[in-house]
Amino acid sequence: MTLQRLVLDYRGGELVVRVLYRSSLDAPNPSTKARAREVSTLARTGLQDALEALEGGDVTICGTSGFTQREDILVALPVPTSLEAARIGG
């Protein structure tokens, strides 16, 4: 399975996570525990990658919309492995 898009939506106190991914033909069937685990893992790793990119400070606002209610779209690029190792001290 390959994560394509991760969308977070806050609705009335609840968090809705939409996970778009590509899977092979031998992926677990919908509504099975195995499928739920795989999709949860995709969402978790996607969120971890996004947080690492945001912490790296390489964030660009690539779009805005609205007048009194604003929506900004952020693009956070992943930290290259060599820079990450240098930052950690390895």
N, CA, C and O atoms as a MOPAC input file, in Angstrom:
PM7 MOZYME 1SCF
protein

 N      0.84200 1    -1.17700 1     0.00000 1
 C      0.00000 1     0.00000 1     0.00000 1
 C      0.88800 1     1.24100 1     0.00000 1
 O      1.89900 1     1.29300 1     0.70000 1
 N      0.50300 1     2.23100 1    -0.78500 1
 C      1.25800 1     3.46300 1    -0.90100 1
 C      0.34800 1     4.64500 1    -0.62000 1
 O     -0.67100 1     4.82000 1    -1.28700 1
 N      0.70800 1     5.45400 1     0.35900 1
 C     -0.08200 1     6.62300 1     0.72100 1
 C     -0.02800 1     7.65700 1    -0.39000 1
 O      1.05600 1     8.02300 1    -0.84200 1
 N     -1.17900 1     8.13100 1    -0.83300 1
 C     -1.26500 1     9.14600 1    -1.87700 1
 C     -1.65200 1    10.50600 1    -1.29900 1
 O     -1.10500 1    11.53200 1    -1.70200 1
 N     -2.59300 1    10.51500 1    -0.35700 1
 C     -3.08800 1    11.77200 1     0.18800 1
 C     -3.64400 1    11.52100 1     1.58500 1
 O     -4.25700 1    10.48700 1     1.85100 1
 N     -3.41700 1    12.47800 1     2.46100 1
 C     -3.92600 1    12.41100 1     3.82700 1
 C     -4.61800 1    13.73800 1     4.10800 1
 O     -3.97900 1    14.78900 1     4.05600 1
 N     -5.90800 1    13.70500 1     4.40400 1
 C     -6.68700 1    14.91400 1     4.62700 1
 C     -7.24900 1    14.87600 1     6.03600 1
 O     -7.90700 1    13.90900 1     6.41900 1
 N     -6.99100 1    15.93700 1     6.82100 1
 C     -7.52600 1    16.05300 1     8.16900 1
 C     -8.67000 1    17.04200 1     8.14500 1
 O     -8.54100 1    18.13700 1     7.59900 1
 N     -9.78500 1    16.66200 1     8.73300 1
 C    -10.97000 1    17.51500 1     8.74600 1
 C    -11.52800 1    17.52700 1    10.16200 1
 O    -11.88700 1    16.48000 1    10.70200 1
 N    -11.60300 1    18.71500 1    10.76600 1
 C    -12.16500 1    18.85700 1    12.10900 1
 C    -13.62500 1    19.22500 1    11.97300 1
 O    -13.95700 1    20.26500 1    11.40500 1
 N    -14.50500 1    18.37500 1    12.49100 1
 C    -15.95400 1    18.59100 1    12.36300 1
 C    -16.61500 1    18.48300 1    13.72500 1
 O    -16.76100 1    17.39000 1    14.27200 1
 N    -17.00600 1    19.60500 1    14.25600 1
 C    -17.77700 1    19.60400 1    15.50000 1
 C    -17.12800 1    18.82000 1    16.62200 1
 O    -17.80400 1    18.04800 1    17.30200 1
 N    -15.83600 1    18.99900 1    16.83100 1
 C    -15.15600 1    18.33400 1    17.92500 1
 C    -14.60200 1    16.95900 1    17.59500 1
 O    -13.95900 1    16.33600 1    18.44000 1
 N    -14.83700 1    16.47800 1    16.39300 1
 C    -14.25400 1    15.18800 1    16.02600 1
 C    -13.27100 1    15.37300 1    14.87700 1
 O    -13.37600 1    16.32500 1    14.10300 1
 N    -12.33900 1    14.47500 1    14.77800 1
 C    -11.33000 1    14.51100 1    13.72100 1
 C    -11.64200 1    13.41900 1    12.71000 1
 O    -11.74000 1    12.24100 1    13.05600 1
 N    -11.79600 1    13.82600 1    11.46100 1
 C    -12.03100 1    12.87400 1    10.37800 1
 C    -10.75000 1    12.84500 1     9.53900 1
 O    -10.30300 1    13.87700 1     9.04000 1
 N    -10.17100 1    11.66200 1     9.39300 1
 C     -8.95200 1    11.49300 1     8.60300 1
 C     -9.32700 1    10.71400 1     7.34800 1
 O     -9.82000 1     9.58800 1     7.42000 1
 N     -9.08300 1    11.33500 1     6.19900 1
 C     -9.33600 1    10.65800 1     4.93000 1
 C     -7.99500 1    10.20300 1     4.37700 1
 O     -7.08800 1    11.01500 1     4.19400 1
 N     -7.86800 1     8.92800 1     4.11500 1
 C     -6.61500 1     8.33400 1     3.64700 1
 C     -6.84400 1     7.79500 1     2.23700 1
 O     -7.64400 1     6.88400 1     2.02300 1
 N     -6.12000 1     8.38000 1     1.28100 1
 C     -6.18200 1     7.89000 1    -0.09100 1
 C     -4.88700 1     7.13900 1    -0.35800 1
 O     -3.80000 1     7.67000 1    -0.13100 1
 N     -4.99900 1     5.90900 1    -0.83800 1
 C     -3.81900 1     5.08500 1    -1.04700 1
 C     -4.02300 1     4.15800 1    -2.22200 1
 O     -5.14400 1     3.93400 1    -2.67900 1
 N     -2.92900 1     3.63000 1    -2.69700 1
 C     -2.96000 1     2.61400 1    -3.74800 1
 C     -2.58200 1     1.28800 1    -3.10400 1
 O     -1.68000 1     1.21900 1    -2.26900 1
 N     -3.28000 1     0.25300 1    -3.50300 1
 C     -2.97700 1    -1.06900 1    -2.94100 1
 C     -2.87800 1    -2.08100 1    -4.06700 1
 O     -3.37400 1    -1.86500 1    -5.17300 1
 N     -2.23400 1    -3.17500 1    -3.76000 1
 C     -2.13300 1    -4.26100 1    -4.73900 1
 C     -3.41800 1    -5.07200 1    -4.70900 1
 O     -4.27500 1    -4.87200 1    -3.84800 1
 N     -3.53700 1    -5.97200 1    -5.64200 1
 C     -4.74900 1    -6.79400 1    -5.72200 1
 C     -4.87100 1    -7.77000 1    -4.56600 1
 O     -5.96300 1    -8.26800 1    -4.29400 1
 N     -3.75500 1    -8.05800 1    -3.87300 1
 C     -3.80500 1    -9.00300 1    -2.76500 1
 C     -3.96000 1    -8.30700 1    -1.40600 1
 O     -3.70400 1    -8.91700 1    -0.36700 1
 N     -4.37400 1    -7.04500 1    -1.40800 1
 C     -4.58600 1    -6.30600 1    -0.15700 1
 C     -5.78800 1    -6.89300 1     0.58900 1
 O     -6.66700 1    -7.49700 1    -0.02600 1
 N     -5.82600 1    -6.71300 1     1.91600 1
 C     -6.96800 1    -7.22800 1     2.69100 1
 C     -8.29200 1    -6.61900 1     2.22400 1
 O     -8.32500 1    -5.49000 1     1.73400 1
 N     -9.37100 1    -7.36900 1     2.38000 1
 C    -10.69500 1    -6.91100 1     1.98500 1
 C    -11.17300 1    -5.76800 1     2.87400 1
 O    -10.76600 1    -5.66000 1     4.03100 1
 N    -12.05300 1    -4.90100 1     2.31900 1
 C    -12.62300 1    -3.82800 1     3.13700 1
 C    -13.33400 1    -4.40200 1     4.36100 1
 O    -13.80900 1    -5.53700 1     4.35000 1
 N    -13.39400 1    -3.60500 1     5.39200 1
 C    -14.06700 1    -3.92300 1     6.66300 1
 C    -13.45800 1    -5.11900 1     7.38700 1
 O    -14.15400 1    -5.79800 1     8.14300 1
 N    -12.17600 1    -5.38800 1     7.17000 1
 C    -11.48800 1    -6.41400 1     7.94500 1
 C    -10.52900 1    -5.73000 1     8.90700 1
 O    -10.12200 1    -4.59000 1     8.68500 1
 N    -10.17100 1    -6.42800 1     9.97100 1
 C     -9.24200 1    -5.86600 1    10.95600 1
 C     -7.86900 1    -5.62100 1    10.33800 1
 O     -7.20600 1    -4.63700 1    10.66800 1
 N     -7.44000 1    -6.50700 1     9.44600 1
 C     -6.13600 1    -6.34500 1     8.79700 1
 C     -6.11200 1    -5.06800 1     7.96000 1
 O     -5.12000 1    -4.33900 1     7.97100 1
 N     -7.18600 1    -4.79500 1     7.24400 1
 C     -7.26400 1    -3.58700 1     6.41300 1
 C     -7.25000 1    -2.35500 1     7.30300 1
 O     -6.55700 1    -1.38400 1     6.99900 1
 N     -7.99700 1    -2.37800 1     8.38700 1
 C     -8.02600 1    -1.24300 1     9.31400 1
 C     -6.63600 1    -0.98100 1     9.89400 1
 O     -6.23300 1     0.17200 1    10.04500 1
 N     -5.90000 1    -2.05100 1    10.22000 1
 C     -4.53200 1    -1.88900 1    10.74200 1
 C     -3.61700 1    -1.26300 1     9.69800 1
 O     -2.84800 1    -0.35600 1    10.01500 1
 N     -3.69000 1    -1.73400 1     8.46200 1
 C     -2.82600 1    -1.20700 1     7.40400 1
 C     -3.11000 1     0.26700 1     7.12500 1
 O     -2.18300 1     1.06000 1     6.96200 1
 N     -4.38900 1     0.63100 1     7.07000 1
 C     -4.75400 1     2.02200 1     6.80600 1
 C     -4.36400 1     2.90500 1     7.99000 1
 O     -3.91400 1     4.03400 1     7.79500 1
 N     -4.53100 1     2.40600 1     9.20800 1
 C     -4.10700 1     3.16000 1    10.39600 1
 C     -2.60600 1     3.40100 1    10.38000 1
 O     -2.14500 1     4.48600 1    10.73300 1
 N     -1.84400 1     2.39700 1     9.97300 1
 C     -0.38900 1     2.53800 1     9.87800 1
 C     -0.01700 1     3.57700 1     8.82100 1
 O      0.87500 1     4.39500 1     9.04600 1
 N     -0.69600 1     3.55100 1     7.66400 1
 C     -0.44900 1     4.55200 1     6.62900 1
 C     -0.71500 1     5.95700 1     7.16100 1
 O      0.09500 1     6.86000 1     6.95400 1
 N     -1.83100 1     6.14400 1     7.83600 1
 C     -2.17900 1     7.46100 1     8.38100 1
 C     -1.15200 1     7.89900 1     9.41700 1
 O     -0.72000 1     9.05200 1     9.41400 1
 N     -0.76100 1     6.99300 1    10.29800 1
 C      0.20500 1     7.32300 1    11.35600 1
 C      1.55300 1     7.73300 1    10.77000 1
 O      2.12700 1     8.73900 1    11.19000 1
 N      2.06400 1     6.96900 1     9.80900 1
 C      3.36000 1     7.31000 1     9.22500 1
 C      3.26400 1     8.60100 1     8.40600 1
 O      4.21100 1     9.38800 1     8.37900 1
 N      2.14000 1     8.82100 1     7.74500 1
 C      1.94400 1    10.07000 1     7.00500 1
 C      1.94500 1    11.27300 1     7.92500 1
 O      2.53700 1    12.30300 1     7.60000 1
 N      1.28900 1    11.15800 1     9.07400 1
 C      1.27000 1    12.25400 1    10.04500 1
 C      2.66000 1    12.47700 1    10.64200 1
 O      3.07200 1    13.62000 1    10.84400 1
 N      3.37700 1    11.40100 1    10.92200 1
 C      4.73900 1    11.53100 1    11.45900 1
 C      5.65200 1    12.22200 1    10.44500 1
 O      6.45600 1    13.07600 1    10.81800 1
 N      5.53500 1    11.86300 1     9.17900 1
 C      6.33400 1    12.50100 1     8.13800 1
 C      6.00600 1    13.99100 1     8.02900 1
 O      6.90100 1    14.82000 1     7.86400 1
 N      4.71600 1    14.32400 1     8.12100 1
 C      4.30600 1    15.72800 1     8.04100 1
 C      4.85300 1    16.52500 1     9.22300 1
 O      5.32500 1    17.64800 1     9.04700 1
 N      4.79300 1    15.95500 1    10.41800 1
 C      5.32800 1    16.65200 1    11.58900 1
 C      6.82500 1    16.86900 1    11.48500 1
 O      7.32200 1    17.93700 1    11.84200 1
 N      7.55200 1    15.87100 1    11.00200 1
 C      8.99900 1    16.01800 1    10.81400 1
 C      9.30400 1    17.13000 1     9.82100 1
 O     10.23000 1    17.91400 1    10.03300 1
 N      8.53600 1    17.20500 1     8.74000 1
 C      8.76100 1    18.24800 1     7.74200 1
 C      8.45200 1    19.62800 1     8.32100 1
 O      9.17300 1    20.58900 1     8.05000 1
 N      7.38800 1    19.73300 1     9.11300 1
 C      7.04200 1    21.01600 1     9.72200 1
 C      8.09500 1    21.44300 1    10.73200 1
 O      8.41500 1    22.62800 1    10.82500 1
 N      8.63500 1    20.50000 1    11.48500 1
 C      9.67600 1    20.81600 1    12.46300 1
 C     10.96300 1    21.24000 1    11.76600 1
 O     11.73900 1    22.01800 1    12.32100 1
 N     11.19800 1    20.73700 1    10.55400 1
 C     12.38900 1    21.10400 1     9.80000 1
 C     12.35100 1    22.53900 1     9.30100 1
 O     13.38100 1    23.07100 1     8.88900 1
 N     11.18500 1    23.17800 1     9.32700 1
 C     11.06200 1    24.57300 1     8.93500 1
 C     10.98700 1    24.81500 1     7.44700 1
 O     10.97300 1    25.97000 1     7.02100 1
 N     10.93900 1    23.77600 1     6.64400 1
 C     10.87900 1    23.94200 1     5.19600 1
 C      9.42100 1    23.89800 1     4.74900 1
 O      8.98700 1    22.94600 1     4.10100 1
 N      8.66700 1    24.95000 1     5.10600 1
 C      7.24000 1    25.00500 1     4.82300 1
 C      6.96200 1    26.20700 1     3.93000 1
 O      7.47000 1    27.30000 1     4.18200 1
 N      6.16600 1    26.01300 1     2.89700 1
 C      5.81000 1    27.07200 1     1.97600 1
 C      4.30300 1    27.16600 1     1.87900 1
 O      3.62600 1    26.15000 1     1.72400 1
 N      3.76600 1    28.38200 1     1.96700 1
 C      2.34500 1    28.56900 1     1.70500 1
 C      2.18900 1    28.61800 1     0.19800 1
 O      2.72500 1    29.50700 1    -0.46300 1
 N      1.45300 1    27.65900 1    -0.34300 1
 C      1.34900 1    27.57700 1    -1.80100 1
 C     -0.02800 1    27.97900 1    -2.30600 1
 O     -0.26200 1    27.98700 1    -3.51500 1
 N     -0.94500 1    28.31300 1    -1.39900 1
 C     -2.25800 1    28.75800 1    -1.84700 1
 C     -3.07400 1    29.28700 1    -0.68500 1
 O     -2.95200 1    28.81300 1     0.44500 1
 N     -3.89900 1    30.26700 1    -0.97400 1
 C     -4.80200 1    30.80300 1     0.04500 1
 C     -6.16300 1    31.01000 1    -0.58400 1
 O     -6.28400 1    31.14900 1    -1.80100 1
 N     -7.17500 1    31.02900 1     0.24500 1
 C     -8.51600 1    31.34400 1    -0.23000 1
 C     -9.30000 1    31.97000 1     0.91000 1
 O     -8.92200 1    31.83600 1     2.07400 1
 N    -10.36900 1    32.64100 1     0.58800 1
 C    -11.23100 1    33.21900 1     1.59900 1
 C    -10.96100 1    34.69200 1     1.81700 1
 O     -9.94300 1    35.22900 1     1.38200 1
 N    -11.89800 1    35.33300 1     2.50100 1
 C    -11.76400 1    36.75500 1     2.79900 1
 C    -11.76900 1    36.95600 1     4.30100 1
 O    -10.75800 1    37.36800 1     4.87000 1
 N    -12.88500 1    36.67300 1     4.95400 1
 C    -12.91900 1    36.78500 1     6.41400 1
 C    -12.59400 1    35.46300 1     7.07800 1
 O    -12.12000 1    35.43700 1     8.21400 1
 N    -12.84000 1    34.38100 1     6.38900 1
 C    -12.45500 1    33.05600 1     6.88100 1
 C    -11.38800 1    32.54100 1     5.93300 1
 O    -11.65400 1    32.34400 1     4.74700 1
 N    -10.19900 1    32.32300 1     6.43500 1
 C     -9.06200 1    31.98000 1     5.57400 1
 C     -8.76300 1    30.49700 1     5.58600 1
 O     -8.97200 1    29.80300 1     6.58100 1
 N     -8.27200 1    30.03500 1     4.46400 1
 C     -7.76200 1    28.67300 1     4.35100 1
 C     -6.41500 1    28.76900 1     3.64500 1
 O     -6.34600 1    29.16900 1     2.48200 1
 N     -5.35800 1    28.40700 1     4.34000 1
 C     -4.02300 1    28.38600 1     3.74500 1
 C     -3.64000 1    26.94100 1     3.49200 1
 O     -3.92800 1    26.06800 1     4.31100 1
 N     -3.00600 1    26.68700 1     2.38500 1
 C     -2.53900 1    25.35300 1     2.03800 1
 C     -1.03100 1    25.34600 1     2.21000 1
 O     -0.32400 1    26.12300 1     1.56900 1
 N     -0.53600 1    24.46400 1     3.07800 1
 C      0.88700 1    24.36500 1     3.35100 1
 C      1.48400 1    23.18900 1     2.60900 1
 O      0.85900 1    22.13600 1     2.48200 1
 N      2.68000 1    23.37300 1     2.12600 1
 C      3.46300 1    22.27200 1     1.57700 1
 C      4.70100 1    22.16700 1     2.43400 1
 O      5.49500 1    23.10500 1     2.50500 1
 N      4.87200 1    21.03700 1     3.08200 1
 C      6.03600 1    20.78600 1     3.93100 1
 C      6.85700 1    19.69800 1     3.27900 1
 O      6.41100 1    18.55700 1     3.15600 1
 N      8.05700 1    20.05200 1     2.86300 1
 C      8.92300 1    19.08200 1     2.19700 1
 C      9.64600 1    18.23500 1     3.22000 1
 O     10.06200 1    18.75300 1     4.25600 1
 N      9.80700 1    16.95400 1     2.96400 1
 C     10.51400 1    16.08700 1     3.91500 1
 C     11.97200 1    16.51100 1     4.04900 1
 O     12.58800 1    16.98200 1     3.09400 1
 N     12.50500 1    16.33500 1     5.24300 1
 C     13.90700 1    16.64500 1     5.50200 1
 C     14.75500 1    15.55500 1     4.85900 1
 O     14.53500 1    14.37200 1     5.12000 1
 N     15.72800 1    15.93400 1     4.01700 1
 C     16.59000 1    14.90700 1     3.41500 1
 C     17.29600 1    14.09800 1     4.49500 1
 O     17.63100 1    14.63100 1     5.55300 1
 N     17.51900 1    12.83300 1     4.23700 1
 C     18.09900 1    11.91800 1     5.21900 1
 C     19.44900 1    12.41200 1     5.71600 1
 O     19.74100 1    12.29000 1     6.90600 1
 N     20.27100 1    12.95900 1     4.84700 1
 C     21.59600 1    13.43100 1     5.27700 1
 C     21.49700 1    14.59400 1     6.23900 1
 O     22.27900 1    14.67500 1     7.18600 1
 N     20.55100 1    15.49800 1     6.02000 1
 C     20.36400 1    16.63000 1     6.93200 1
 C     19.78000 1    16.16400 1     8.25600 1
 O     20.14600 1    16.67500 1     9.31400 1
 N     18.88000 1    15.20100 1     8.20000 1
 C     18.26400 1    14.67300 1     9.41800 1
 C     19.33200 1    14.04200 1    10.30200 1
 O     19.34000 1    14.26000 1    11.51300 1
 N     20.23100 1    13.26400 1     9.71300 1
 C     21.28900 1    12.61300 1    10.47700 1
 C     22.21100 1    13.66400 1    11.09500 1
 O     22.63500 1    13.50700 1    12.24000 1
 N     22.52500 1    14.72300 1    10.36600 1
 C     23.39200 1    15.78200 1    10.87200 1
 C     22.70700 1    16.53000 1    12.02100 1
 O     23.35300 1    16.90600 1    12.99900 1
 N     21.39100 1    16.73900 1    11.89200 1
 C     20.64900 1    17.46200 1    12.92800 1
 C     20.59100 1    16.65700 1    14.22100 1
 O     20.67300 1    17.22100 1    15.31200 1
 N     20.45100 1    15.34100 1    14.10100 1
 C     20.37200 1    14.48100 1    15.27100 1
 C     21.75800 1    14.29200 1    15.88100 1
 O     21.88600 1    14.00000 1    17.07000 1
 N     22.77500 1    14.45700 1    15.07500 1
 C     24.13300 1    14.29700 1    15.58000 1
 C     24.73700 1    12.96400 1    15.21200 1
 O     25.70300 1    12.51800 1    15.83000 1
 N     24.15700 1    12.31700 1    14.18600 1
 C     24.65000 1    10.99700 1    13.80100 1
 C     25.40800 1    11.11200 1    12.55600 1
 O     25.91700 1    10.11300 1    12.04900 1

